[in-house]
Amino acid sequence: MYLTVKEAIDASNKSQTTIHRLCQKYENTKFVKKEGNKYLIDKEFLMEKYPEGSLDDEFDNISELGNNEGLIRSLTEKNELITSLTIRNKELESKIEELEEEIFEHHHELAKIIDANLGLNKEMKAMARPKTEIKPVISPTTENSTKELILKTLTITGSLILLVAFIFMMIEFTK
């Protein structure tokens, strides 16, 4: 005799999830049939799997997982791997922060060095310019230059006298 999932729940005192798992596990066998979207499960098979007074659903779920020890072992290994990778990630993040601080310090030092080099470059350019000699306007080393000096002095003095005389005459004639 076949029972529906609801009847199987009542007969075995198991949860709907447990009954569905059982049906899915034995779906294409003589114990479980699927008609449309409904499962039908053999009553004797159900009582064989879950006799009355058996342990509750949580224990059944744990025992089903216990059958998959390889899966549990794999999940444990993956959990350990995730933990170790998380720790390594934190270590790498702190190392990245240290390196970023070090890079910032190096950039600061580099900026100082570049400024110093620019200053030195300006000094070198200033020193490399050809120096022009300042020639004195008057160099009384020879007789000709002394005569030129006297002539220039007399010319300037004469021009000043003439200018003063012109100004004096203008003042007198405008009165």
BELLINMO-V321829 format. One record per helix or strand of 3 or more residues. SS is the DSSP state (~ for helix, > for strand). FROM is the first residue (numbers start at 1). LEN is the number of residues. If there is no record, write none. Layout:
<<SS,FROM,LEN> <SS,FROM,LEN>>
This chain:
<<>,2,3> <~,5,8> <~,16,10> <>,32,4> <>,38,5> <~,43,7> <~,57,10> <~,69,60> <~,143,31>>
